[in-house]
């Protein structure tokens, strides 16, 4: 079946502009995650959605960052007034929450954001 | 807070040889999981192997195996019979039981030379 898809693959923007990054999770997966991978760094958790529960936004670095998930499927990560330090690869993952000990996260190919 | 440390930014190995990537972590909890992810140039993170902390037996997946030392909080990855396709970034990750937030190390860039 289709995996997690993200668009665009690459995005170049000017400082101060807003950007929207899209994630399409695996069909049927109830949980969705956003991570940020800055140059030379590991992945940093940003936000987590699970079903109809309130999202866990504890990883969002500033109020310029927001995300929503419509209809329990597609998610959009929005960065307002982009700064150069926002340049990174933004990775999305999804998982099927089955009440198991842990839920394996399946990752998309990411969006590389470059802020000039 | 949990932390994951990968002390080897880059490593290289000859094709068909064995290489070990190091990872240490810090936690005061007992219920957790550890993972190794591979990230090729395509950027897609691929789960290589996982280890449940409550299991004493080291996990193995074909050419990949781990050396899990719980008391030392060490979780190394051994790749046997290295192949050119193993060239990638490798990330060690920690997941606290009941949590959904993976905590990643900074990665090790592995190059397999022909």
Interface residues (C-beta under 8 A of the other chain):
Chain A: X3 X31 X33 X35 X40 X41 X42 X43 X44 X45 X48 X50 X56 X58 X59 X89 X91 X93 X95 X101 X102 X103 X104 X105 X107 X108 X109 X110 X112
Chain B: X4 X6 X33 X42 X43 X44 X45 X46 X47 X50 X52 X91 X93 X95 X97 X100 X101 X102 X103 X104 X105 X106 X107
